[in-house]
């Protein structure tokens, strides 16, 4: 009888694989949170990593119980900061209308663009 013929062997294999991947996800999330936390000293970071190495499941649960709220706050703050940076970039790159017209005038004076292109840029910027 082969392994794949018994339903319960297959069930436990998939269950074990799911638990293992959940553990890895939690482990990497905790290690990432540890090293991104500026309020935690290097000694405490080392202590958490040592405990994660020797008592992995217990340490994972203790860390989530003890520092889970702070972990969620740091993650939300990081997400908010990334969102602001991503949405501020197009506005900063566009600049002010007067800056756009000044750059277009410099291009016109240098002969890079024609007078019609300058007027089109100016009209689009002021609209």
N, C-alpha and C positions, 0 to 999 in steps of 0.2 A: 504494500500500500504506500503510495507516495504522499508527500507532504500536502499537495494541493487537493487531495481527495477528501480530506477531513475538514469539515466546516469550522470546527472550533479551533483547529490549528491556524487556519487562515484568519479567523476573527482575532485571535490573540496576537498574531503577527502584526496585523494592521493596528490593533490597539496599542501595542508596544511601540510601533513606529510613530504613531500620533503623539504618544506621551513623550517620546524622545525628541521629536521636533518641537513640541511645546516647551520642553525643558531648554533646548538650545536657543529658542526665541527669547525666553525669559533670561537666560544666562547672558546673551549678547545685549539685551536691553539694559540689564543691571550693570554690566561692565561699561557700557556706553554712558549710562547715567553717572556712574562713579567718577569717570574721568572728565565729564563735563561739568561737574559740580564744583564751583570755585570755593564754596564754603567749607568743604571737607578737606582736612589736612592730608598730606601724603601718607602719614603713618596710618590713619584710619582707612585710607584707600587700600593700602597694603594688607591691613588686617582683614578687610572684607574679601579681597582677592584670595588670601590664604584660606579663609574659611570656605569660600566658594570651591576651592580646589579639593579640600579634604572632607567637607560635609556639604555637598552641593545642594541637595534638595532641601535640607533643613535651613541652610543659609539663604537660599532663594526665597523661601516662605517668610523667614524672619526679616529679610531686607524689605520685601513687599509690605509686610505689616508695619515695620518701623519707619520706613522712608517712602512709602508708596504715595502719600499725599504730596510730598516735596518733589517726587519724581514726576507726577502729573503736572504740577505747577511749572517745573523747569521745561517740560516738554511743550506745554501750552505757550510759555513765554518764547521759546525758541521758534515755534511755529508762527507766532504773531510777528516776531522780528523778521523772519524770512519772508512772510507775506508783505510786510511793509517795505522791505528792500526790493522785492520783486515789483511792487506796484509803484514805488517812488522812482524807479529807474526811467521809465518812459517819460514821466513829467520832467525829470531833471535833464534828460537828454534832449527834450524838445526845447527847453529854455523859454525865455520870455519872447513875446512878439518883437520887441525892439532889438533883442539880440539876433533873432532870425533875420530881420531886415538889415541889420548891420553886417552880418556875415554875407548876405546876398549882395549887398552894395560892394563889399570888398571883392567878391567874385566878379561883379560887373566891372569894377575898376581894373581888375587884373586881366579882363578880357576872357575869362573862363566861361561866362554865360552872356547871353545877349540881353538887350534891353527888354525884349518881350518876355524872356524867362524871368528877369528881375521883377517885372510888373506882375507876372503870374504868381511868383513866390510871395510878393508883397500883398497881393489880393487875397491869397489863400491864408496868409498869416493874420491879416486883419479881419478876416471873415469869422 
